[in-house]
């Protein structure tokens, strides 16, 4: 964990010393200006800002993975006892950067009077958003070229996009595809329930089950990325 933390700081510094570092900052500023234009209450903040910051975390993790997938990074990777320490460092770095950007968005909009929070109930966003961010950061790993084997990340991008579109259009699926619609509902249940319960201020068994399952999703995605990366030939693009 110490090596992963040190590597996470190195990756964060390397990102923001490059032009790529402008991207998450620009996205955070744009989101903070547009999403809060007409103000936002706590319930909206849990859902809208939760999904927005999770998207920032996903993007940051992809950028960090791209920075790590360069030839000059090979000596650092070769010194690690296990390759998955690099993946853990990417996740830690993504979480840290997203935390700072989320604080920037929150404080700026609170100061501008465009966000209303109620304490201490607002503190429930900490476990809720952490689970979302962890899922987003882990999701980016198998979607990145860093862990890809034989173009697997492209296939996963197609699958990911297809799942989102199918879930959005599930109400239009006919009776013949009802089992598929039910499966989609079950698959997205943890994230939907987590946000819905947190937004409503209800923290019952369903909330904690959804929280646990969201974390399990993230863990499974991390394990998938580690399996892909652990057996990958280190043939870098450069």
C-alpha positions in Angstrom: 0.0 0.0 0.0 2.9 2.4 0.7 4.3 1.8 -2.8 0.9 2.3 -4.3 0.5 5.6 -2.4 3.9 6.9 -3.5 3.2 5.8 -7.1 -0.3 7.5 -6.9 1.4 10.8 -5.9 3.8 10.4 -8.8 1.0 9.7 -11.3 -1.0 12.7 -10.1 2.0 15.0 -10.4 2.9 13.6 -13.8 -0.7 14.2 -15.0 -0.9 17.8 -13.9 2.6 18.6 -15.4 1.2 17.6 -18.8 -1.5 19.2 -20.9 -3.8 16.2 -20.0 -4.1 17.6 -16.5 -6.2 20.4 -17.9 -9.0 18.0 -18.9 -10.4 16.9 -15.5 -10.1 20.5 -14.2 -11.9 21.9 -17.2 -14.6 19.3 -16.9 -15.1 20.0 -13.2 -15.3 23.8 -13.7 -17.7 23.3 -16.6 -19.9 20.9 -14.6 -19.9 23.2 -11.6 -21.0 26.2 -13.7 -23.7 24.4 -15.9 -25.2 21.9 -13.4 -25.6 24.5 -10.7 -26.8 27.3 -12.9 -30.3 27.4 -11.4 -29.3 26.2 -8.0 -29.4 22.7 -6.5 -30.8 21.3 -3.3 -29.4 18.4 -1.3 -31.4 15.7 -2.9 -30.3 16.8 -6.4 -26.8 17.2 -5.2 -26.6 13.6 -4.1 -27.7 12.3 -7.5 -26.7 14.8 -10.2 -23.4 15.8 -8.6 -22.7 12.2 -7.6 -23.0 11.0 -11.2 -21.1 14.1 -12.4 -18.2 13.6 -10.1 -18.2 9.9 -10.8 -17.8 10.7 -14.5 -14.9 13.0 -13.6 -13.3 10.1 -11.7 -13.8 7.8 -14.7 -12.2 10.3 -17.0 -9.3 10.9 -14.6 -8.6 7.2 -14.3 -8.5 6.8 -18.1 -6.1 9.7 -18.4 -3.8 8.3 -15.7 -3.9 4.9 -17.4 -2.9 6.5 -20.6 0.0 8.3 -18.9 1.1 5.0 -17.4 1.0 3.2 -20.8 4.1 4.8 -22.1 7.5 3.2 -22.7 9.4 5.4 -20.3 7.2 4.1 -17.5 8.5 0.5 -17.9 11.5 0.8 -15.5 9.1 1.9 -12.8 6.7 -0.9 -13.4 9.6 -3.4 -13.5 10.5 -2.5 -10.0 7.1 -3.3 -8.6 6.7 -6.8 -7.0 3.2 -7.0 -8.5 1.7 -5.2 -11.5 -1.6 -4.7 -9.8 0.1 -2.2 -7.5 0.1 0.2 -10.5 -3.6 -0.3 -11.0 -4.2 0.4 -7.3 -2.1 3.5 -7.6 -4.3 4.7 -10.5 -7.4 4.1 -8.5 -6.0 6.0 -5.4 -4.8 8.9 -7.6 -8.2 9.1 -9.3 -10.0 9.1 -6.0 -7.7 11.8 -4.6 -8.0 14.1 -7.7 -11.8 13.6 -7.8 -12.0 14.5 -4.1 -10.1 17.8 -4.6 -12.2 18.7 -7.6 -15.4 17.8 -5.8 -14.5 20.0 -2.9 -13.8 22.8 -5.4 -17.2 22.4 -7.0 -19.0 22.2 -3.6 -17.3 25.1 -1.8 -17.6 27.4 -4.9 -21.3 26.7 -5.2 -22.0 27.0 -1.5 -20.2 30.3 -1.5 -22.2 31.5 -4.5 -25.5 30.5 -2.8 -26.3 28.0 -5.6 -26.2 24.9 -3.3 -28.2 24.1 -0.2 -27.0 21.4 2.2 -28.4 20.3 5.6 -26.0 19.1 8.2 -25.3 16.5 9.4 -27.4 14.5 6.9 -25.3 15.9 4.1 -22.4 13.7 5.4 -24.1 10.7 4.0 -22.7 11.7 0.6 -19.3 10.5 1.8 -19.9 6.8 1.7 -22.3 7.2 -1.2 -19.9 9.1 -3.4 -16.9 7.0 -2.4 -18.7 3.9 -3.6 -19.6 5.6 -6.9 -16.1 6.9 -7.4 -14.5 3.6 -6.6 -16.7 1.9 -9.1 -15.9 4.5 -11.8 -12.2 4.4 -11.2 -12.2 0.6 -11.3 -14.4 0.6 -14.4 -11.9 2.7 -16.3 -9.1 0.1 -15.8 -10.4 -2.6 -18.2 -11.6 0.1 -20.6 -8.0 1.5 -20.9 -5.4 0.5 -23.4 -3.0 -0.1 -20.5 -4.7 -3.4 -19.5 -6.0 -4.3 -22.9 -5.1 -7.6 -24.5 -5.9 -8.1 -28.2 -8.1 -5.0 -28.2 -10.2 -6.2 -25.3 -10.8 -2.6 -24.1 -12.5 -1.8 -27.4 -14.9 -4.7 -27.0 -15.6 -3.6 -23.4 -16.3 -0.1 -24.6 -18.9 -1.4 -27.0 -20.4 -3.6 -24.3 -20.5 -0.7 -21.8 -22.2 1.6 -24.3 -24.7 -1.1 -25.4 -25.6 -1.7 -21.7 -26.2 2.0 -21.1 -28.3 2.4 -24.3 -30.3 -0.7 -23.6 -31.0 0.3 -20.0 -32.1 3.8 -21.2 -34.5 2.2 -23.7 -35.6 -0.8 -21.7 -39.2 0.5 -21.5 -39.4 0.1 -25.3 -38.3 -3.5 -25.3 -41.0 -5.9 -26.4 -42.4 -8.8 -24.4 -40.0 -11.2 -26.1 -37.1 -9.2 -24.5 -38.7 -8.9 -21.1 -36.1 -11.2 -19.4 -33.3 -9.0 -20.8 -35.0 -5.9 -19.4 -35.4 -7.6 -16.0 -31.7 -8.5 -16.1 -30.7 -4.9 -16.9 -32.9 -3.7 -14.0 -31.2 -6.1 -11.6 -27.7 -5.2 -12.9 -28.2 -1.5 -12.4 -30.2 -1.9 -9.1 -27.2 -1.2 -6.8 -26.3 2.2 -8.2 -29.9 3.2 -8.8 -30.9 2.3 -5.3 -27.8 3.8 -3.7 -28.5 7.2 -5.3 -32.3 7.0 -4.7 -32.0 6.1 -1.1 -29.3 8.6 -0.4 -31.3 11.3 -2.2 -34.4 10.6 -0.1 -32.4 10.5 3.1 -33.3 6.9 3.7 -30.5 4.7 5.0 -32.0 1.4 5.6 -31.1 -2.2 4.7 -31.6 -1.5 1.0 -29.2 1.4 1.1 -26.4 -0.6 2.8 -27.0 -3.6 0.5 -26.7 -1.3 -2.5 -23.6 0.3 -1.1 -22.0 -3.1 -0.5 -22.9 -4.4 -4.0 -21.6 -1.2 -5.6 -18.2 -1.8 -3.9 -18.3 -5.4 -5.0 -18.9 -4.3 -8.6 -15.8 -2.1 -8.2 -13.7 -5.0 -6.7 -14.8 -7.3 -9.5 -13.8 -4.8 -12.2 -10.4 -4.3 -10.5 -9.8 -8.0 -10.4 -10.7 -8.3 -14.1 -8.2 -5.5 -14.9 -5.6 -7.1 -12.8 -6.0 -10.5 -14.6 -5.8 -8.8 -18.0 -2.7 -6.7 -17.0 -1.0 -9.5 -15.1 -0.6 -11.7 -18.1 -0.1 -9.0 -20.7 3.1 -8.8 -22.8 4.8 -5.5 -22.2 4.8 -4.3 -25.8 4.3 -0.6 -25.4 2.9 1.6 -28.1 6.1 3.5 -28.3 
